[in-house]
Amino acid sequence: MKKRISAFALALVMVLALLPAGALAANSDFDIRDGILHEYTGTSADAVIPEGVTGIAGMAFSCRPPLKSVFIPLSVTWIGDGIFFESGVKDIYYEGTKEQWEKITISTTDTGEYGNYAIFHATMHYNSSAPLPFEDVRSNDWFESNVRVCFEEKIMMGDSDHTFSPYGTLTEEACAALAARLRARARGETVPAQAPGESWYAPVIRYLEDLDLGITPGVQCSRGRFLTMLGAVLEDGALEPICEVDALPDTDDPNVLRFYRAGILNGKDAYGTFQASGTLTRAEAAAMVSRILRPELRIAGIFADYSPFRAANVTPSTVFFSNGVTAKRYLEEINALIGELEAACVRDGIEFNWFNTYGEQTFLAYVTETALDNLGVARSMGTQAYSVFNVQVYYSRLLDLRDRQLLGTDPADTPAG
């Protein structure tokens, strides 16, 4: 008898492990029998009726204040008397259209205070999606649509029934599980089930072992490692280019460029910086995965010009002066001044030369001295990065990177010759 009970318990655990996170909590809030919702037993002011419910029995939500809203799935075909009696419901979110709603059989034996008065006087919202079960994902969060796709496609769930932890991090085995699910989906396969006595991620690692990814359980997964896993399971057909990205500030990895060109990634800053060793948040992972699943969510990267920093061999945040003036601010000032002189040379029909004069100063003296004055700094305040900066060498390298286009013009605006 003892063995039979243990086997049953194990089977139950395995079945529950296959259910999406949040599914048990959602259904435990309702008394549902044979597809009929008989009573709402939850405590949330925003009730979400599970998909598959076909009818709502009379008085199912009655006397359950302070109920604010209810989501009704497309599967509902009839509604009994007084379901929202004294519940306080103000908003009804319906998955279908207004025309589909009007086809639902709604009891009208009593449309007064004790009947379905609330249904006919609540604010209706048609074509609505079911609210996510996560308390930490709001409708105005940048990642809400990404999390929704991952949740609906059962690729990425919450870390509990009611939380997603968007700013939490992922371990390598968790990222491997996402990659495995994407691979299985593309191949029409199923990731093998967990065998008795083994860790939850063992079948994931087995499923990916032919790819030789070297997954280390328990180690925090970086952005670079996650992209390595995704790149290994996705064919080129899944990553059709939608924009041109030939270089990034911090990597020339062909696999990384695949994802930028496909609109899966947009970088960590205006320049498209990847940060391969950077921390990967759950929200960022959801964004990448959702864009793989839904091409309409992909984004064509439009990045700020990084060529000045390549020419100067610095990063935008490199500190040039002790008061905190960065390379970004300094090079912007330098470029603006050089652009003015370039324009003057074009206007006067002469060639730009550092020993040309502007007033009583050479171009070189004018640019270097005016930049310091405009930024309120002095040479004595310069850091090591500033001390090795040479404006003439910088300008020459920058022109090469811009295919000899002057600083006063945008290379993207000039047709290729």
Secondary structure, DSSP 8 states (H G I E B T S, - for coil): -HHHHHHHHHHHHHHHHHS-TTHHHHHHTEEEETTEEEEE----SEEE--TT--EE-TTTTTT--S--EEEE-TT--EE-TTTTTTS---EEEESS-HHHHTTSEE--S--STTTTHHHHHSEEE-S-----S-TT--TTSTTHHHHHHHHHTTSS--SSSS---TT-B-BHHHHHHHHHHHHHHHHT-------TTS-TTHHHHHHHGGG-----TTSB-BHHHHHHHHHHH--GGGS---S-----SS---HHHHHHHHTTS---SSTT----TTSB-BHHHHHHHHHHHH-GGG---------HHHHHHT--TT-B-BTT--BHHHHHHHHHHHHHHHHHHHHHHT----TTSEETTEEHHHHHHHHHHHHHT--GGGB-HHHHT--HHHHHHHHHHHTTT--TTS-GGGS---
